[in-house]
């Protein structure tokens, strides 16, 4: 095997994913990316730096305290 060649023999084989471009549902679409476009948003406030946004625990688990989760 030549150095630097990493594709398997008989590549591409249907169903084998060995590069990001293998995930492209339309190979003719050259602008496609395997990575999603993330929207900018406002950061959530975490005033006590416990990695749980302020108000999230009270909203989602109103009867629990942080040490219970």
N, C-alpha and C positions, 0 to 999 in steps of 0.2 A: 504494500500500500504506500502510495506517495505521501510524503510529509505534508500536512496542511489540508488534506482531503478528508472530510469527515462524513460526507453523505454515504449512506449505505448503498450497496450494489443494487441496481434495479430501481433506484430512487426516481420519482416518488412512489411510494406504495400507499395505496388508499388506506386511511385510518391510522397511519404512523405519523406522529407529530414530532419532528425533530428540529423545527425552527419556528419562529414567530410567524413567518409568512405562510406556514402550513395551516394556520388558523383562518386565513382569509377566505370568506365564503364566496367571493367573486374575484378570481385571480386577475381579471381585467381591470379591476379598480386599484390603481396605483397609489391613491391617496389614503387607502385603508391603513389602520394601525391596530396592533394587538392591544394597545394601551388605551384605556378610556379617557375621554376628555372630562376633566373635573371642573366644575363650576367654582368660581370664587364665592366665598361666603364669609359671613361674620364669624370670627372665632367665638367659641363658647367660653363663658367666664368660669374659671375654677379658682375662686379666691383662696381656698385652703390648700391648693396644690395636691389633692388626693387623686387626681386623674378622673374624677367624676364631676361633670359640669354642675354648677350650682342649680339646685331645684330638680335635677333629674331623679334623684333617689326619692324625694318626696312625691314626685309625680308618678313614678313607676312602681314604687314599693312604699306606699304611705304608712304601713304598719311596721316597717323594718327600720333598723338603724344600720349604719355603715358596717359595723362588725358582724352583722348577721348575714350579709350578702357574700 
